[in-house]
Amino acid sequence: MGETIYSDLASWALAILRDTAAVCDLVVGGDGGIVETGQLSAQALQAAQVTRREDGEEAGKVLAVLVWDRGEGGDVRAREATCSILVYDRGKGYANIRTVREAVLAALVGQNAVLVRGAMVVHVRYDGRSGHQTLEEFDLDAERIDFTGSLLAEQDEYM
């Protein structure tokens, strides 16, 4: 059985995070609480908060982790693939988010990702974070964690 090939760095990150117990154990709903952009709704966040409130085992967990594909960029000689991980919580302060951030970093940094069109991201790197953000319009605490990696591919494949 061969290596799994992913559409982009974000789909790779989503699969890795969903397959990493150290991350899933910190999210309400486990791997089901780790989604990509377009799959998270206000209703899902509210349902996760209710689950956390009613289930004592969920108390120290964040409401959701979202994976955001940020595409490829750079010049022909230095192409980069990028994605971001957003961690969302409500009413628990920042401590839960910090814990998830460290688990996400441990799961992703330093790995390689095999992509479509014969490409590979070599050595995924941590590229910074937003720090604690309060999204008042959604009553959420959040942090964005950015990742990048050098994209090795035939020149004409990712132009």
N, C-alpha and C positions, 0 to 999 in steps of 0.2 A: 504494500500500500504506500503510495507516494505522499509527498508533502501537500498540505492544503494550500490552494492558491486563492488569494483574496482580491476583491475588486479594487481596493484602495487601502490606505493605512488605517482609516477609521473602521472598515469592516474587519480588519485584522484585530484592532484594539478591542472591538466589541466582542469578538470570539474569545480572545485571551481573557478579558475581564470576566465574562460569563463562565469561563472554565477555571477561574482562580478562586478557590474556596476562601482564601484570606480576604478577598474583596466581597464576594457574595455574602459571606457571613456578617458583613457590616451594612447591608442594604435591606430594607424592608422588602420582603418578597424574594430575597435571594437573587438568582440570576434573572428572574422576571422583572426586577426593579432596575435592571441595567438595560437601557434602550438607546436607540439612535434618534437623531433629530427627526421631528415629525411624528414620533410615537408617544410623546409625553403630553398629557392633558392636565388641566386643572382638576378634573374629576379623578384622574389616577393619583395625583398628589394628595387629594383629600382622602381617597380610599386608603392610601398608604398611611396617612396620619391616623385615621380611625383604627386601622389594624394595629399600629404601634401603641396606641392608647389602650386598646382592649387586650393586647397580648403582652404580658410582662417580659417575655423573652425578646421582644423587638425593641425594647426601650432605648438601647444604646445605638440604634441603627439610623442611618440617614434615610430620607424618603425616596430618593432616586439618584441614579447616576446616568448621565446622558453623554453619548459619544457623538461628536460633531466632526464631520468630514470637512477639512479646510482646503483640500485640493493639493495640486502640485504647482510649484513655481520655481523661479530662478532662471538663470541663463542656461544656454545649451550645455555648458561645461559643468555647471553646478546646480543640477535639478534637485529640488527638495520636495518630499511629501510631508504633509502636515495634518494633524488632527488635534482636537481639544477634547478634554473630558470635563464635564460640568457636574459638580456635586451639589445637590439641593437638599436642604433641610428646613425645618420650621419649628420655632419655639424651643430649641435645645441649645442655642448658642452656637459656638464655633468648634467646640471640642470634637464632636462627632465627625465634622467635615475634615478636620486635621488628621484624624485617624484613618479615614478613607483615603485621603490624599497620599499618605505614606504607603498604604497597601497598593494603590494604583501605580505609584512610582516603582515599587518593588516588582510589580507584575510586568511592566512594559519596558523599562529602561534597559538598554544594552542588548535587546533581542533583534533578530532579523525577521523581516516579513517578506514572503514570496507573493508577488502580485501578478495580475494578468499581463498579457502582452510581453512575457518574458522578462519582467522587471523584478527588482528586489530592492527593498529598503534595508540598508546596511546599518546596523547598530542604532536603533531608535534612541533618540536623545530627549531629555527633559529640556524644554525651551522656555521655562518660566511659568508663573502663575499670577492670577489676578490679585490674590489675597482675599480676605473676607469682603464680600459684597452683600448689601442688603437690598433686595429687590422689593421695594415698598409696594408697588402696584400689585404684586403677587403674594405679599406677605411671606417672603422666602429669604433664607440665608443661602448664599451660594459661593462657590469658588470655581474658577476656570483654570485647568492645568493644561499647558500646551506641550505638544510633542512634535518632533521633526526628525527626519532621517534622510540621508543622502540616497537618492534614487539612481540605481544603476539599471540602465536600459539602453537598447539600441537608440541612437539619436532620433530616428524618425518615429519611434513608437510613442514618445511623450512630448511632442513638440506642440 
